Amino acid sequence: MKILITGGAGFIGSNLAQHFLSKDHQVRVLDNFATGKPENILPLID
């Protein structure tokens, strides 16, 4: 399944991304980093 997570660099979004990636889904993250942090998603980037 292809999934788009808005606010994916925040706490909830990054954990959701990790969850869906562990289930072998394709995940895209959209975030303006107003409150999210890039380091939250760095381990998930390939």
N, C-alpha and C positions, 0 to 999 in steps of 0.2 A: 504494500500500500504506500502511496506517496502522501506525505504529511507536511504541511506548512505550519510552523509555530511562530506566531507573532509575539514579540517580547521574549525571544528565546535565550537571550543572554542574562536574563534575570534568574532568580532562584527557582521559581516554579517552571519556567520555560526550559531551562537547562536540564532540570531533572526529568521533565517530560521527554525531551529530546533523547536523553540517555536511555530512558525506558523503551521508547519506540525503536531506537537503534539496536537495543539488545534483542528485540523481537524481529530483527531483520527487515524493518521497514525503511524506506527512503525518507530522510528528513531534511527539510530546508528550514533555516532559521532567518527571520527578519527582525532586526532590532536597530533602533537608532542610538542605543547606548546612553540614553538620557539618565536611566537609573541602572541599567544592566551593565555587567562588566565583561569585557572580552575574555578575561581569564576563566570565566565560568564555562565557556564553550571551547577553549583551546584544546582540551584533551579529546574532543569529539570531532575535530576537523580532520578530514583526510585529503 
